[in-house]
């Protein structure tokens, strides 16, 4: 089906088992390493006048993506994925926020001056906006290069609280959660409906081209896959999160076939139990935050997730595999093994993981 992943159908079945906290022949395993230097293909290079121009060069981005994917061994259940990236706040740009581009990330400029009806009414989804059309162009460019070769995913889309924080500015929105909660609820309800329409638009583009559903977090499924999140929630109370944003999160998840919630940062961990109550959230990606990113420090978190029959993903070096085997059940675990440099190391790690499965 895909030149760079000829066993995709078998791998897809492992992803489906993982979502259900089941195991086929072994747990879900991702390992990537470079192809031997002698077999590597040159990566296209191009000089751009500005960083913005570089971010927006669809054809060059697609050509580079293919080169990088060809130069990588996508071992075990790793998927050769490219997705159009205009920054994590691009959804807000569909409503008029202008984007600024740096070397490695992008951000939007707030446009919501206040909560007057006139100001809020200026926030309208514009499918003819520059950024919406550019995202379509980039998706089409990747499909043209990747069809039959690699998988093209949809971009990093943030609706709900993160979109509103981009419209308003996070510092202003913090005060607004106290002074204007009803206005926030109404806006969140409206943009959630827009979000689902935007998701479906790009899902249709990709599925029509024969692409399975995927995005920046490289899982997949038989149907619609999504990564809900709310990074803004780290800064507000449990009550505000529940009343203002949880309904929208549930609505997003109910629209999809499979969801893995991106839970980012120590201040977000207090929401874990609430998120585990949502039936349409099938898995959790826990990101402990800078300075807290050693996976074994979160073993208790992973056990909490497993105790509720939810799947999880984690990354660790091959040397830590024995500790993983001692502390977690293989069911529902998607493990990304880091630091693998060649086929021999990858095969050895995979044999160890297969033994872990047999012991259960």
Secondary structure in CASP SS format (residue, H / E / C, confidence):
PFRMAT SS
TARGET T0000
AUTHOR 0000-0000-0000
METHOD secondary structure of the structure
MODEL  1
X C 1.00
X E 1.00
X C 1.00
X C 1.00
X E 1.00
X C 1.00
X C 1.00
X H 1.00
X H 1.00
X H 1.00
X H 1.00
X H 1.00
X H 1.00
X H 1.00
X H 1.00
X H 1.00
X H 1.00
X H 1.00
X H 1.00
X C 1.00
X C 1.00
X C 1.00
X C 1.00
X C 1.00
X C 1.00
X C 1.00
X C 1.00
X E 1.00
X E 1.00
X E 1.00
X E 1.00
X E 1.00
X E 1.00
X E 1.00
X C 1.00
X C 1.00
X H 1.00
X H 1.00
X H 1.00
X C 1.00
X C 1.00
X C 1.00
X C 1.00
X C 1.00
X C 1.00
X C 1.00
X C 1.00
X C 1.00
X C 1.00
X C 1.00
X H 1.00
X H 1.00
X H 1.00
X H 1.00
X H 1.00
X C 1.00
X C 1.00
X H 1.00
X H 1.00
X H 1.00
X H 1.00
X H 1.00
X H 1.00
X H 1.00
X H 1.00
X H 1.00
X H 1.00
X H 1.00
X H 1.00
X H 1.00
X C 1.00
X E 1.00
X E 1.00
X E 1.00
X E 1.00
X E 1.00
X C 1.00
X C 1.00
X C 1.00
X C 1.00
X E 1.00
X E 1.00
X E 1.00
X C 1.00
X C 1.00
X C 1.00
X C 1.00
X C 1.00
X C 1.00
X H 1.00
X H 1.00
X H 1.00
X H 1.00
X C 1.00
X C 1.00
X C 1.00
X C 1.00
X C 1.00
X E 1.00
X E 1.00
X E 1.00
X C 1.00
X C 1.00
X C 1.00
X C 1.00
X E 1.00
X E 1.00
X E 1.00
X C 1.00
X C 1.00
X C 1.00
X C 1.00
X C 1.00
X C 1.00
X C 1.00
X C 1.00
X H 1.00
X H 1.00
X H 1.00
X H 1.00
X H 1.00
X C 1.00
X C 1.00
X C 1.00
X C 1.00
X C 1.00
X C 1.00
X C 1.00
X C 1.00
X H 1.00
X H 1.00
X H 1.00
X H 1.00
X H 1.00
X H 1.00
X H 1.00
X H 1.00
X H 1.00
X H 1.00
X H 1.00
X H 1.00
X H 1.00
X H 1.00
X H 1.00
X H 1.00
X H 1.00
X C 1.00
X C 1.00
X C 1.00
X C 1.00
X E 1.00
X E 1.00
X E 1.00
X C 1.00
X C 1.00
X C 1.00
X C 1.00
X C 1.00
X C 1.00
X H 1.00
X H 1.00
X H 1.00
X H 1.00
X H 1.00
X H 1.00
X H 1.00
X H 1.00
X H 1.00
X C 1.00
X H 1.00
X H 1.00
X H 1.00
X H 1.00
X H 1.00
X H 1.00
X H 1.00
X H 1.00
X H 1.00
X H 1.00
X C 1.00
X H 1.00
X H 1.00
X H 1.00
X H 1.00
X H 1.00
X H 1.00
X H 1.00
X H 1.00
X H 1.00
X H 1.00
X H 1.00
X H 1.00
X H 1.00
X H 1.00
X H 1.00
X H 1.00
X H 1.00
X H 1.00
X H 1.00
X H 1.00
X H 1.00
X H 1.00
X H 1.00
X H 1.00
X H 1.00
X H 1.00
X H 1.00
X H 1.00
X C 1.00
X C 1.00
X C 1.00
X C 1.00
X E 1.00
X C 1.00
X C 1.00
X C 1.00
X C 1.00
X C 1.00
X C 1.00
X C 1.00
X E 1.00
X C 1.00
X C 1.00
X C 1.00
X E 1.00
X E 1.00
X C 1.00
X C 1.00
X E 1.00
X C 1.00
X H 1.00
X H 1.00
X H 1.00
X H 1.00
X H 1.00
X C 1.00
X C 1.00
X H 1.00
X H 1.00
X H 1.00
X H 1.00
X H 1.00
X H 1.00
X H 1.00
X H 1.00
X H 1.00
X H 1.00
X H 1.00
X H 1.00
X H 1.00
X H 1.00
X H 1.00
X H 1.00
X H 1.00
X C 1.00
X C 1.00
X C 1.00
X E 1.00
X E 1.00
X E 1.00
X E 1.00
X E 1.00
X E 1.00
X E 1.00
X C 1.00
X H 1.00
X H 1.00
X H 1.00
X H 1.00
X H 1.00
X H 1.00
X H 1.00
X H 1.00
X H 1.00
X H 1.00
X H 1.00
X C 1.00
X C 1.00
X C 1.00
X C 1.00
X C 1.00
X C 1.00
X E 1.00
X E 1.00
X E 1.00
X E 1.00
X E 1.00
X C 1.00
X C 1.00
X C 1.00
X C 1.00
X C 1.00
X C 1.00
X C 1.00
X H 1.00
X H 1.00
X H 1.00
X H 1.00
X H 1.00
X H 1.00
X H 1.00
X H 1.00
X H 1.00
X H 1.00
X H 1.00
X H 1.00
X H 1.00
X C 1.00
X C 1.00
X C 1.00
X E 1.00
X E 1.00
X E 1.00
X E 1.00
X E 1.00
X E 1.00
X E 1.00
X H 1.00
X H 1.00
X H 1.00
X H 1.00
X H 1.00
X H 1.00
X H 1.00
X H 1.00
X H 1.00
X H 1.00
X C 1.00
X C 1.00
X C 1.00
X C 1.00
X C 1.00
X E 1.00
X E 1.00
X E 1.00
X E 1.00
X E 1.00
X E 1.00
X C 1.00
X C 1.00
X C 1.00
X C 1.00
X H 1.00
X H 1.00
X H 1.00
X H 1.00
X H 1.00
X H 1.00
X H 1.00
X H 1.00
X H 1.00
X H 1.00
X H 1.00
X H 1.00
X H 1.00
X H 1.00
X H 1.00
X H 1.00
X H 1.00
X C 1.00
END
